[in-house]
Amino acid sequence: MGKLLLTALLAALALAPVPDSGAHGPFDRDLRARIARAQAYADGRPGVTGIVLRDRWTGDVYRSPAAGTLIWACSTPKLAMAVDLLLREDSGAVVLTAEDRDLLHRMLHSSDDAAAHALWTRYGGEAEFARRFPEYGLTDMRFSDRHPHHWGWILTTADDLDRLIGYVLTRLPARHRDYLVGELRTVDGNQQWGVWGAGAAARPGNKNGWSDDNDDGSWIMNSVGFAGPDERYTLALMNNTQVVADGDAVGRETTTRIGEILFAGYFPA
């Protein structure tokens, strides 16, 4: 118990607000306590979990000690792929067909790998997508020559995913932002974990990524999305479970419980 209390205290002290011009403090008292509990919980779980929580209205942000740890991105770059294709169409560089739009939906709704592969191959692969991904926030990302260079084999960080969801919500033209928010808020059941743990009252949306193809055979379970009125809060979670047997269940529980600790009951029903 003493260790948990110390961990919670250190988590509270680790709050790193990024104030806007109004110089707001680091979240409200309730959310500060929730952050401390979420970090203490993460510290007691298997593996490593990077957490970045941001209040887009005030600029307050919490970054866990592992927020900058490189972890396989799995399917989370599918969101960056969607951003890139929408912006490329705006620029006149590509024309998305009805089939392409269906592939986009499937890639976001149920994390369909075949749909992602089709779009990655059709629209230039690494040479096109990856060179622009840093523009959308993935500035820590890198490939490893031990694996194929495609959307699923990118090393990235919770900091990157925080910047990516921020780009979606604040930088995209309104029609693209609304489209992506709608897709992330209505994902298939296989994606309703992680940030989704915030609960229905938070009206969450997320893009998740998961795989047991880690170098040591353990599972990676990631989730990035938003919660709250007007998508006020964004949350990026990257969990290298370091667990081989049942690692998917372990990581799903870890990330979902963090979303629940932070947001369940925080918003009026």
N, C-alpha and C positions, 0 to 999 in steps of 0.2 A: 504493500500500500504506500509506503514511503517513497518508493521509486516512482510510482504513478503520480503521486502528488508533486514530486519534483519535476517530472516530465511536463505535467500540466502547467506548472509555474514557468518553466523555461519556454514552453510554447507561447504562453501569454506575453512573455518578455520579447519573444522573437517577432512580434507583430511589426511589420514594416510598412506603415502607411505611405502612400504617394499622394500628398495633398494637392488639390487644385488651388486656384488663386484664392479660394476662400479659407485655405489652411484648416480644413476639417481635421478632427481627431480620428483615431484608428477604430472605426466602426462604433456601434453602440455597445452598451454594457452586456446585453444579452448575447449579441453575436460574438463579442470577444470571449465570453465564457464558452460558447459553442465551439469556437475555433480551438480553444485550449483543450476541450474534451475530444474533439476530432483528432487533433495531433497526438494526444496521449493514446487514443485508440489505435491510430496508425502505427505508432511506435511499438505497440504490443502485438501487432500482427506480423505474420511471416513476410519476409522480403523487404523491399524498399518501395515507398510510395511518395512520389512528388505531388505536392498540392499547391495550386495557386487559386486563391479566391479574390475576386475583385468586385467592388461596388462601383459601377459605371457612373453613378450620379455624383459621388463625392470624390472618386479617385482613390479611395482607400484600398489597399491591397495587402493580402497575407501570402507570403511565400514560405513554404516549409523548407527545412534544411536540404531536402532532396529535390527541390524544384528545378535545379539545374543539372540533375543527373541524367545522362543519356540512356534512353531505354528504347527498344524497338517500337516504332510508331504503330505497327500493325495496320488497321484500317482507318485510322484517324486522318491520314492524308487524303482520303477520298473527299473530305470537305474542301481541302485546298484545291483538288482537281476540279470540283464543281465551280469554285470561285474563278479559277483560271479560265475554264471554258466559257463561262458567262461573260467575262471581261473580254476574252478574245473575240467572241461574237460581236460585242459592242464595238470593237475596234475595226471590224470588217475582216479580220484575219481568217475567221472560219464562219461557216453557216451550219448551225445545229439543225439536224433533221428531226422529224418526229420520232424516229428510232433512237437518235441520240438523247432526246428528252426523256424517253422511256428508260434508257440506260441510266441516266442521271438519277431518276426517281428510284430505280431499283438499288442503285449504289448507295443512296442515302437512306432509303426506307428500311431495307433489310440487310444492308451492307453486302450486297451481292458481289462476290469476287469476280465472277465471269463478266458482269457489266463493267466493273472497274478495269479489268484487263482489256476489254474491247475498246473502251475510250482511251486508255493509256496508249495502246498500240496505234489506234486510228489517228490520234492527234499528237504524235511526235515523241512519246515516251520521255525518257530522261532529258533528252536534248531540248525539249520544249517545256515540259511541266517543271522539272526540277530547277531549271535556271531562274524561274520566276517565283518559286515557292518562298524564298526569303522576302520578297516584296509583300507577302501576306502574313509575315510574322515568323516564319520558320528559319530564323537566322542561326540557330544552333545545329540544324539538321546536317547529317552527313551520311554517305553510303559507306558500306564495307565491301571490299572486294571478295570477302568470303561468301557473299550471297549475290543473287541477281540484283541488278540495279532497277528496281521498280517500286511502285508506291508502297508495297508492304514491307520492303527491306530498307527502311530509312530509320536511322537512329535520331531521336529528337528528345525534347524535354517538356516538362509541364510548363515551363516558361514559354516555349514555342507555342504550345497549344493555347495558352492564355492569349498570346498575341494574335493567333489565328482567329479565335472566336471574337476577339475585340475588333479585328478587321471586318469580319462579317457584319457585325452589329453597328459599326460606326463609320466605315469607309465605303461600303458598297452603295451603289445607287439603290434607292428605296425599293424598286420593284424586285431587284435581286435579293436584297435583304429580306423582304417579306416572303419571297419564295422559299429561301433557305430556312427561315424561322418556321414556316409552315411545315416544311419537310421534317425538320428536327423535332418538332412538337408532336408529330403524328407517326413516329417510327414504329416499326413492327415489334412484336413482343420479344423477339430475340435481342432487342436493343434497349429494353426497358429495365435498365439497371444502372449503376454508377450515379451520375447526376440525377437520374430518374428517381433515386431514393428521396429526393426533396419532397415528393408527394404531390398529389393532384392540386392542392391549393396553391402550390408554387408555380403551376403551369410550366413545368420544365420541358426542355428540349435537349437532345444530345446526339452526338456522333460518337459511337464506341468503336473500339478496336481490341481484338483479342486473338491470341495464337499460342500454341504449344511448341512453336518452332524456335524458341529461344536457343541460344548456343548450348546450353546445358540440359535442354529438354523440358525446362520448367515453363510455366505459363506467364504470359504478359496480359494484363487486363487494364485497358485504358478507357477513359471517358472524358469528354469535353462538351460543355453546353452552358445553359443559362437557367435561371430561376427567378421568380418574382415579377412584380408588375413592370410591364414594358421591358422585360428581360434585364432588370436592373443589375442582377448579380450574375457574374460568370464564374465557372468553376472548371478547372483543368486537373485531372487526376491521371497519373501514370503509375501503374503498379507492376513491378517485377516481383512476382510472388516467390520466386526461388523454390517453388514447390512443384514436383513432377506429378505425383499422384493426386488427382482431384484439385489440381491447381486452378482450374477454371472456376470451380465452385468457391474456392478460397478467395480468389481475386475478386469475383463478383460480389461476394459478401463484404469484403474490405471496402471496395469503392462505393457500393450502395449504402453501406452503413455510414460512411463519411458524409455522403449527400444527405442522409436522414438526420444525422446529428446536427449538421449545419442548418437545415432548413425546415424539417418537419415541425409543424406547430408555430413556426416563426411568422407565417403569413396568415391573415384572417381567413377562415374557411368560407 
